[in-house]
Amino acid sequence: MARKKKDLPLLEGITITGLAGEGKALTHIDGKVLFVPFAAPGDVCDIQITKKKSSFMEGKIARIVTPSPERTQPICSHFTICGGCKWQHLPYSLQLQSKDQVVRDALQRIGKIEVGEYLPILGSVETERYRNKLEFTFSHKRWLFPEELDVLNARSTPPEPYELSGLGYHLPGMFDKVLNIDTCYLGAEVMDEIRLFVRDYCSARPEEYPYFDLRKQEGLMRTLMLRTTSTGEIMVVVVFYRENEAARTALLTALQERFPQITALLYVINGKCNDTIGDQEIHCFYGREYIEEEMEGLRFRIGPKSFYQTNSRQAYELYKVAREFAELTGSERVYDLYTGTGTIANFVARQCASVVGIEYVPEAIEDARVNSEVNAIDNTLFYAGDMKDILTTDFISEHGEPDVIITDPPRAGMHEDVVATILRAAPRRIVYVSCNPATQARDLQLLTATDQYSVTKSRAVDMFPHTHHIENVVQLVRR
């Protein structure tokens, strides 16, 4: 017989005292930390406890008794539902303050790192419509709100397909539930216009364009990817579950005619169980197969599978910090680890003697080489493979010892073998760019364990306003 779950309490008149990780707020109750999403420091709330453990609790706001003076009005009607911008209710200055503290706490508490100087956090000039890439999912059965269900249940006739279908974001923790998005303040306005056009066009023709059933794996319309650049170029990638040439051609032609400014109109036929297109063939319906971003006169080609920082304007600020920390004079040999499409490598190539870039994804390395070629950069070399297998003592002997290493690993940080090889290479300076201060702190602990290096500078760069995510750049100097 299953054990009956205990009813969890409703706590009344609780004051929120601070911000925590993962975009939540916190307070302390009877010696336990209580995490609450979508709360602001200074809020007085009634909180329904949803989880109770020995050392912490989680809850949700049942009622805001007295709103915090820090609380601001979110601009998005989907706030608290889609899960994308968890801090829209907080002033941007408070967001920056919290993110800066997250970095300092990680370096000092997790890594036990002594940092010579913390430079001021670099906030984003644009706090709305700053993302250059958005991906949306078609669903034949979107998330319905209680009031919508009441209206549909009160009717004597079944709902039409277009009333149930949606094009938007997956709800957090629900792979088969998609929130229909009307306006998303993350991307450029043209992204809203294109998405709504596609949605309305397909919804008006449900027999020709059935939205995908995520559970049964059937339907036609699967996903929609939109990319833009600061130069005004636009990429649209429509992903179909199966080929239907007549329907596909009609939709893409309508898109081309309605939005003649589209630079790259592409499509994919993806019959797999998952939505990833990294292993799928990309077809060009109209225009180019890529778009181009520009930075200090350099052009960077971005394909549908390419990685590029999603905040173009702030990416420039991030790379400038990395270049400043590298302290290049023109004579250095630079290793760019986890180079991706070679953006940092090509960005610093004009200020040093040579750059060697290493990246796991072969397609990204091809993009890196193309980016060097289109910019007439001839002092870069790129290699594809697992970092711990490529970056070896023999590799360094063949290509020369680096004067500077710039490393920009994924969220998981660097493999211990990579850290060991960096220490053996002993460059004069290491610039560590990270999207995860916790794993950065762990790696810095390894890099400084033998007193071979000291951490001289740290600077946080906010790429993602209204979220808890933060980038951080650290300079290490050989003693």
N, C-alpha and C positions, 0 to 999 in steps of 0.2 A: 504494500500500500504506500502510495507516494506521500511524502511528508508535506503537510500544509505549510505554505509560505506565510511567514509573519507579515502582518500589515505594517508598512513602514510609516513613520510619523510625518505629520505636517508641522514644521517649525515656524512659529509666527514671530514677526518683528525682528528678523535677523539682519544685521548690518554687514554688508560686504566690505572687506578690508583691503583687498589687493587683487592683482592679476596673476594668473598662473600659466603653465604651459598649455599647448594645444588650443589656445584661444579662449580658455575658461577664466572665470574669476574665482576668488576663494575667500573663505573666512575660517575661523576656528571655533569649534563647538566641543566643550568638555574634553579638551586636549586632542581632538581629532581635526584634521583638515577637511573642510567641506568644499568640494568643487561644484561650481554652478555656471553653466554656459549662459551667455547673453546678459550677464549682469555687469554692473559698473561699480568701481570702488565708491563707497558712499551710499549706494542704494540700501534702503531698508525694505526687506521683502518677506513675504510668507513663502517658505520653500518646502516643496514636497520632496522628501527623501526618496531616491530611486534605487540606491545601492548603499549597503552598510557593511564595511569591513572593519577589521580590528584597528587599523591605523588611519583610515580615511572614510569619507562618505561622499556620495554624489547626489545631486538633487537638481530640481528644475524650479523655475520661478512659477509659483501659483498666483501671486499677486504682488505688484510693486506698491508698497504702502507709501513710501516717500522716495521719489526718484532722486538720484545723486545730482548735485549741481554739475558734475562732470559729464552727465549723460547728454548725448546729442540725438537728433532725429535722423534715423536711417533714411537714405534716399531710395532704397530699393524695396519694392512691394514683396519681393521674395525673401527678404531678410528673415533669418531664423529657420527657414524651411530648406533652402537649397544647400546650405552648408558651406557656401563659397566664401563669403565675406563676414566672418564672425565678429569683427570689431567695428562695424559701421556705426554702432551706437556710442563709440568713444571718439573724443577729439583726436586729431592726428598727432598733436604734440604729446598726448599721453601714450599713444601707440608707440611713438619713437622712444619715449622715455622707458617704456616697458621692454622694448626690444633691445635697447642698449644694455639694460640691466641683465637681461637673459644672457647676453654674450659675456658680460663681466662675471656673472655667477658661474657660467660654464667653465671659463678659463681659470677662475680662482678656486672654485669649490670642487669641480670634477678633476681638472688638470693640475691643480695646485701650482699654477704657472705665475711667475712674477713677470709682469708686463712693464716694459720701460715707460711707455706712454700710450694712453688711450686717446685717440683723436676723436673729435665730435662725430656722432652718427650722421651719415649723409641721407637726408630724407628725400623722397621722390617729389619732384616738382609737380607731376601729375598724380593725383590720388584717385581719379576716376578715368575710365576709358584708357587705361595704360597698357593693357595686355594686347600683344600682337598675334596671339593664337588662341582660338576657342574651338572646342569640339562638342558637338551636340549629338544626342541619340534619339532616333525615332522609336516610338513605342505605340503599339495598337491599343494599349490600355494604360493611360497615364494615371498619375496620382490624382485622385479626386478628393476635394475638401468636403467636410460633412454637409455644408449647405448645398453643394452641388449634388451630392448623393440624395439628399432630401427631395430636391426638385425632380431628379430622374426617377426616384422610387414612387413619387406621387403621380406619375404619368401612367396612362393605360397602354401606351405604345412603347416598344423597346427603343433605346437610343440609337441614333445613326452612328456609323463608324467614326465620322469626323468629330462627334461629340465626346468620344472616349479616347481618341488618339492624341498624341502630343509629340513635340520636338523640343528637347531641352536637356537638363542635367539629371544624372542619376541621383536619387536621394541617398544621403549617407547611410551606408550599411544595407542598402536594398538594391540588389543588382537588377531586379526586374521592375523597379518603380522609377518612372521618369517624371520630373516636374516640368510641365509645359511653361516655357519662358516667354514672357511678353517683351520685357526690356532687360538687358543685362548691361550694367554700367561698368563692366570690366573692359569690354571691347569698344572699338570705334562704332559710331552710329551706323555706318554702312553695314556692319556685321549684323545689327538688328534688322536692317532693311532686307538684307539677303536672306536671313533665316526666316523671317516672316513671309517673304515672297514664296520661298520653297514650301513652307508649311501650308500656306493657303492654296497654292497651286495643287499640291498633292491631296490635301483634304477635300478639295472640290471634285476630285476624280478618284474616289476610294477604290473603285474596281480596278483601275489601271495602276494605282500607286498604293497598294496596301502597306501600312506601317508594319514594322517588324514585330513579331511575337517572340519575346526574349525567352520564354519557357519552351514553346513548341518549335522554335527555330524555323519560322516560316514567315513569308511576306516578301516585300521587295525593297522598301526604303530602310536603310540600316543606320548610317551615321552621316554627319556633315561636319567637315573641318574647314575653318576659315582662318586665313593668315593675312596680315597686313604689314606694311613697312612704313617707316617715317618718310619715305620718298613718295608715298601715295599708291604703291603697288598693292594689288589684291590677288590672293590665291583662294580658289574655292575647290574643295575636293568632296564630291558626292560619292558615297559608298553604297552600292546596291548589293543585295544578297545573291541575286542571280541575274543572268543576262535577259533583258527584254529590250531589244534594240529599238523598237518603235517608241516605247514609253521613255526609255533613256534619252533618245535623240530629241523627243518633244520637250522634255523637261530642260535639258541642257541648252537647247536652242532658245527656249523662252528666257532662261537665265541670261544668256549672252545678249539677247535683244533688250532685256530690261536693264541690264547693268553692263553697258559697253565698256566701262572702265576696268572690268576684270582683266588682269594681266595673264593669269594662268587658270584656265577652267579644266579641271582634271576629274577623272572618275576611276573607280575601282570596283571590280566584281569580287566580293569576298563571301565565299560560301562556307567559311570555317565556323566553328562554334564560338570563337571569341572575336572581338572587334578590332584587334590589332592589325595594322596593315604593313608592318615592317617587312613581312615576307611575301607581300602581294605585289602584283604587277600594276604599275600606274599607267593609265592611258590619258593622253592629252586630247581633249576635245577641241580646244580653242586656245590660241595664244602660245605662250612659252610653257616649259615644264618647270620653271622656277620663278621666284621673285628675287629682287635684290634690295639689300639694306645698305646704307652708306654710313661710314664713320671716318671722319678726318680725311675725306677724299678716297678712302678705300671702299671697294664694293664687295659685298659678301652675298654669294648666291645661296638661296634657301629653297630647298626642295620640299616636297610633302613629307619626307622622312627625316629631314635634317633637324638637328637640335640647334636652337638659337635661343638666347635668353629672352623670356617672354615680355620683358619691359625694355623696349629698344632704347629709349632715352636714358634710363637708369643703367642699362648695360654699359653704356659709354662711360658713365661715372665710375662704375665698378672697375672697368678695365684701366681707366686712368689711375685709380688708386693702386692697382696691381703693378702698373708700369712705374709709378712713382716709387713704390716700395722696392722695385728691382734695382733702382739707381743705376741705370744703364749709361755708359759713357761712349759706346760705339765699338768697343773692342771685345765685348763679352761673347762667350759661347753660352747660349741659353737652352735649357731643356724645358719643354712645356709638356707636363704630364697630364693625362686625361684631356687631351687637346680638343676633342670633339671635332668640329669642322674647321679647326685651326684659327678661330677668331682671335684669341689672345696671341697665338704665335705670329700671325700676320700683322696684328696690331703693334707688336713690339719689334718686328723684324727690321724696321728702318732705323731703330736706335741701337742695334747691336750688330756683331759680326755675323752670327749665324744662329739659327733656331732648329732644334730637333724636337719634333712633336710625336707623341705616342698616344694611341687611342685603341680601345677594344673593338669598336665597330668599323669594319672595313669600308662600308659605304660612307661613313663620316670622314675617313681618311681621304677617300676620293674627292669629297667636297673640299677638304682642306687644300689638296693639291690644286684643284681648279681655282680656288680663291687666291692662291699664290700666283697662278698663271694669269688670271684676268687682271691682277694688280701689278703685273710685271715684277714680282718679288722673286728673286733667284737665290736667296740665301736660307731657304727652308728645306728641311727634309722631314718626311712623315712616314711613320711605321704603324702597322695595325697588328694588334695581338693583345693578349692578357698582360697587364702591366708587370706583374711579378715574373712573367716568363720572358718578356722583351727587355726590361730594364735590368740587365745583369752586369757583372763585372766585365765580361767579354764585350758586351755591347758598348760600354763606356770606353773600354780600351780602343775599340775600333773607331768610335766617333769623337773621342776626345773628352777629357774631363770637363764638366760644366762649371762655369763661373757662377751662374745663377740658375736655380731651379724654380720654376713656377708650377705649382700643382693645384689642380681644381677638381678634386675627386667627387664622386657621387655621394649621396647622403650617408652611405655606410662608411665613408672615410677610406683610408689607405690600408692595404694588406701589410702585415708586419714585415714581410720580406721586402716590400717596396721601401718601407721606412729604413730597414737595415742597409739596403743598397744606397739610398740617399746619404746616409751617414758615412758609408765607405767612400762615396764620391766626394764628399766634403766640399761642396760649393761654398763660395764666400757668403752668398746670401740665398735664403729660401723664402719664397713668397707663397703662402698657403691661403688659397681662396676657398671658402667653405659655405655650403648652404645648410650646414648642421653644426652649430657651435658645440654640441655635446661630443660628436665624434672628432671634431677638430681638436677639442681639449684633450681627448684621449691620445690622439696622434702627437700632439705637441708634448705631452708628457714623455712619450717615447723618444722624440727628437731631442729633448733637453735633458734626458736622464743621466747622460755621461758628462754633462757640462760642456759638451762640444759647441753647443749653440745657446744663445740667449734670445729671448723674445723681446724685441726692441719697440715694436709698434703694433697697434691693433686698431682697425677702423671698421665699424659696422656700416653696411650700405643697405638701405631698405629698398628692395625690388618689388615688394608686394603689399602696398597699403591696404588696410582694413583686414589683413590676415596676421597671424602670429609668426609667419615665416620671416627669416632674416638671413642675409649674407654677411660674412665677416672675412676681412683680409688681415693677415698677420705677417709681419716681417721677422725672420730669424737671421741673426748675423753670427758667423763663426767667431768664436772667441780667439 
